[in-house]
Amino acid sequence: MAKVMAVNAGSSSLKFKLYEMPEEKVLCSGNAERIGWEDAIFGIKWGDQSEKTVLPILDHARAVELVVQALIDKGIIKSMDEIIAVGHRIVQGGKYFSHSELFNKDTEDKIESLIPLAPLHNKAHLVGFRAFKKILPNVTSVAVFDTAFHQTMEPQDYVYPIPYEYTKKYDCRRYGAHGTSHNYLAQKATAYFGGKNPKIISCHIGSGASITAIKDGKCVATSMGLTPLGGIMMGTRTGDIDPSVMNYLCKCTGLSVEEMYQIFNKKSGLLGVSEVSNDSRDIAKACEEGNELALLADKLFIRRVADFIGQYFVRLGGADMIIFSAGIGENSSEFREKIVDEIAPALHVEIDKELNKTIHGKECLISTPNSAMKIAVIPTDEEVMIARDAYSFYLKDNK
């Protein structure tokens, strides 16, 4: 059977999942964390077993060596020849890629040219690709772009109201993110509508979060913008704010634009408002204890999500389904209930609140028959989408 690796390389991490294709059976998964440190962590799960080790992993090349060695040592594969393709998650594909693409010199160069739009992500993805390519030089390597699904947006949905010469000269526009996840959720939603494509508002809500309006299986609008900083409030990111806030706060604090930009990315959102944590579970606990700033952060988060759902309901001309997914969307029944309570008076939606309380990390339709649209919890699976595309390219290459 053909084995395909799905890879997500971060600046100091390397996540992986090995599939048997076309069955899409997960053979193993794992993660190398704290790459670049003497006390890095390498973990792997296979079958009903798991193992975690603390050891030096000074670069991504070493992390890839550990992955490959573990696959053989654990008997998951007998030889590296069994791996026929590797799919790599790439956050930013810019205007160049509307679908996944084989890694070649042109693809690699374009991804590198887009590093300024995703400096922490694209650079790390390339490091991961090159490390795997060195060890597995003959496998089919495929780039799977987070932005690709959003390339179907119309100009009035992705162009910013800035001097148009900046849009053209610097490619300054809305690109979005989490496209692989939103695409997966759109495909899963068809099962609830007899295989037909419904109008969907897809809510990928984790520490990073985005909302997408989907019609006929295609993105028509998405909340994240030029970078993942835009859109709804997140764990540490501001989401959309008045652009003059940057100028005003730089003048007030004496900080540079770059310094303030880092604060907007890493010290804002739930963390910045609550002064407690970027983790929604910590916020929920602080709310139970009566922490006023945690309560404010929670209400602000709910309001921002609800506002985008309302905006996209109008953009779609009505909707058939709202999907909750990703870490918070899949696991926080309280969050889902609060969102529905916020939008119910306008959109006439209703969930089974007792059923909703039992749903954590599993797929379920939680709306009632009285609801004006279906509401579902659908766990996302970006890795299987990456594996599917990598396997598809392998088949094309080996007809």
N, C-alpha and C positions, 0 to 999 in steps of 0.2 A: 504494500500500500504506500501511496505517496505521503510524505511528511512535509508540512509547511510551517515555518516559524513566523509568528507575528511579533514585531519588536517595537518598543516605545522607549527611545533613549532620551533621558533628560540631562540637565547640566551635571548632575551628580548621581544619576541613577540609570538603571537599565532594566526595564520590565520585559518579560518574554512569555510567550505561550506557544507550545508546540501542538499542532493538530495533525490528525490522520484525515486525509482528504480522499474522496469528496464527502466522506461520512461526517466531517466536522466534529470528530471525536477528540476531546482534549486529552492529550497524553501526559502533559505536565505544564506547569507554570511556575514562574519565579521572579525574583527581583534582586538586583544588586543595588544596595543603597550606600550612600556616603562615599561614592567613588572619589578617589583623590586623598583618602585618609588611611591611616594605619589601622584604625578600628572600624573598617567598613563591614557591612553585613551582606552575606549572600544567603538567600533562601530559595528553596525549591520544593514543590509539591508534586507528587506523582502517585497515582492510585489512591490508596488510603494512608499514604505515608507523607511525611514532611521532614525537612531538615533545615536548620538555620545555623550559620557559622559566622563568627567574627574573625576577620583576618585583613591584612593589608590588600587593598585594591587601588593601586595608584593611578590607573587610567582605564578608559573604556576597553582598550585592547585586552587588558588583563581580565576584565569582567566577561568579555566574550569567550576567552579561553576557559574560564571557570564554567560557563554555561555549557560549552561543548564537552568539556571533560566530565561534567556531572551527568550529561545525557548518556554517555558511554558507561561510566562507573555504576550508574543506577540500573543499567540494562534497559533503559528506555529506547535506545537505538543500539545496533551492533556496529554500525560504521557511519561516518559522516556522509557517505554517498546516499544514504536514505533520505536526507533532506534535499528536496528538489527546488525549493523556492523560499525566499525570505521577503516578507512584506514589512516595510518601515513606515511608521506613522510620521508624517511631516506636518507641522502645524500650519505653516504659511506657504501657499502656492501662488500667491499674488494673482495677477491677471493671466498668468501663463497656463494654468492647469484647471481644466473643468472636469477632469477625471483622473484616475490613477495612471501612472506612467512607468515604463521600464526605466531603471536607472542606467543612464549612459552619460557621456561627457556633457551633453547639452542640458540634461535634467539636473545633473550635479551642479553645473555652473549657475543655472537659474535659481536653484535652491540657495546657493551661496550668496547670490546677489540680493536675496530677500532677507538676509540676516538682520538688516536694520529694522525690519517690520516685526521680527520675532527673535530678538538677540539671544535670549536664554534658550529658545527652543530649536530654531533651525540649525544653529551651530552644533548643538548637541546631537541632533538627528544625523547630521553628516558624519560626526565622529563615530556614532554607532554604526552607520552604514559602512564606513571605511574599515572599521575593526572587523565586522563580519565578512566583508569582501576579502580581507587579507587571509582569513582562515578558510572561507568557503568561496574561492575565486570563480568557480564554474557554475554556481547556482543562479537561478533567475532571481534578480533583485528588483523589487518594485517599490515605488514611492506612492504612498496613499495619503492624500492631502486633506486636512481638516477643512480647508476653504473650498474644496472642489464643488461640494453639494450646493454652495451658495452662489455659484457662478451663473445660475439661471435667473437671478434677480434682474429686474428692469433698471435702466439708468436712474429713474426717479426714486428708486429704492436704495441705490448704493452711492449716488453722487452726493457730496457734501456741498452746501451753499457757500462755498469759498470761491475766490477768483478761479475761473475755470482753467486758466493756464497752470495753476498748481495741481489741479486734478490730472491734467495731461502730462505735465513735465515730470512730476514726482510720483505719479500713480497713487495720489492721496485720495482714498475712497473707502467705503465700507467693504470689508472682506468677510467678516464673521469668523466663527470657529465652531468646534464640536460638530462639524458637518458630517463626519462619519457616523457619529451617534444619531444625529437627527435623521439621516438617511435610513439607518437601521430601524429606528422607531416608526418611520413612515411606512416601511415595508411590512413591519409587524402589524401595523394598524389595519391593513387591508383584510386581515382574517376576520375582523369584526364587521366587515361590510361586504361579505360575499366575494372577496377578491377584487372589489372595486376600490379606487383611490378616493378616500374621503378628504374633506377639508380639515386639516389638523393644526392645532396649536400645541407644539411640542416643547415641553419644559424640561431641559437638562439642568437640574439644580443640584450642584455640589458646591465644593469650596470655590471652584470656578463655575459660572452659571450662564446659560444663554437660553433664549426663547426664540423659536422659529415658526413662522407661518408657512404651511405647506399646502399646495393645491395641485392636483393631478400628479402627485408623487414628486413635485419639484418645489424648491424653496422660492418663495416670493418676497420674504422679508426675514431678517434676523437681527437680534438685538446687539450682539458684539460688533465692533466697528473696524477701524483701521487696525487695531490691535485688540487683544482680549480684555483691555481695560474698560471698553465701552459697554453700554447696555444696562442691565439691572445691577443693583448693589450686590456685592459678593462677600466672601470671607474676609479678604483684605483689600479688595478693589472698590473704588468709588462707584463704578458704573457711570452713566451719563450725569454730568453736572454742567452748570453754567460755565462756559469757557473762561469767563473773566475771573473765576475763582482762582485759577492758576496765577494770573497776573497780580491779583490783590494779595494773595497769601505770600507770594515771593517778596512783594514790597513790605509787607508787615513783618515777616520773619527774617528777611535778609538772605534767605536760602536761594540757591540757584534754581533755574527751571528743571535741571536734571535731578537735583535733590528733591524738589517738590514732586516731580513725576514719580520718583521711587516711593515717596510717601503715599501718593495716590494708589500705587500698585500694591504695596506691601504692608502699609500701616493704617489703611482706611477700612471701609466696609463695616462688617459686623464688629471686627476688632477695634476699629477707630472710634465708632460711636459708643459701643458698650464699655470700652476700656477693660474688658474681661477676657475675650478670646475671639478667635476667628472660627471656632468650631460651634456649629449650631446647637450641639448637645450641651455644651457648657453654657451657652446663652439661655437655653431652655431651663437649665437648673438654676441659673441666676435669677431668671424671671420668677420661678417658683418661690425664691427667697425674697422677692420684692425689690430686687435691684432696679432702680429707676432707669438707669442708662441701658441696662440689658432689655428692659421692657420697651424703651424707645427704639433700640436697634431692631428688635423683633418686629415691632409695628411698621417701621420704615421698610424693612425687608419685604414683609407681606404686601405692603402698599405698592412698592415698585414692581413686584411680580404681577400683581393684579392689574396695574396700569398697562403693562405690556400685553397681557392677555386681552384686555379690552381693546387696545389699539389694533391688535392683530385680528380680533373678531370683526372689526370694521374693515380692515384691509382685505380680508377674505370674503367679505359679504356674507358673514355668518360662518359658523363652524359646525362640524359633525362630531369632533372629538377633541378633548384635552388630554394630553399624556403627561404624567409625572414620571421622571426618570432620574438617574444618577444618585449619588450618595444620599442627599437630603430628600429628593423627590421619591426615591424608592423606599426609604427606611423611616421617614418621619411622618407618622399618621397625623400628628398634631399640626405640622406644617400644612399638609394637604387640606385638613379640615378648615384651618384658618383662611387659606386662599379661597376655598369654595365659599365660605361664609362671606368673604369680601366681595366676590363677583356675583353671588346668587341673586341679589335684588335686581341687577341689570340684565343678567344673562339667563336667569330662570333655571339654574342648574341645581342639582341635589345629589348628595351621596348618601349611601347607607353608612352612617357614622359608626355603628357597631362593627360592621364588616371592615370598614377602613382601619379601625384600631388593631385589627388582627393581621394586617398586611405589612410585611417587612421584607423587602428584597425579593418578592415573587410577583409574577404577573397576575393581575386580577382586574376585572371590571368593577369599579366601586360605585358607579352611579346607579340611581334608582330608575324604575320605569317612568317615573314622573319627570325626570330630568330632560331639559330641552336639548341636551347633547350628551353623548357618552363621555365618561371620565374613567380613565384607566391608569393603572400603575404598570409600567412595562420596564423591567430591568434592561439597561442598554448593554450592548456587546460590540464594542468597537473592534476588538481583536478578531472576532469571527469575520467581520467585514474586510479587515486587512488580509486575513488568510484567504478568503474567497477571491479577492482581486489578484493576489499573488499566484494562486493556483490557476486562475483563468489565464494569466499571462504565460504561465508555464505551458499550458495546453496549446496556446497559440504558437509558442516557440517550438513545440515539438509535435507538430502535426505529421 
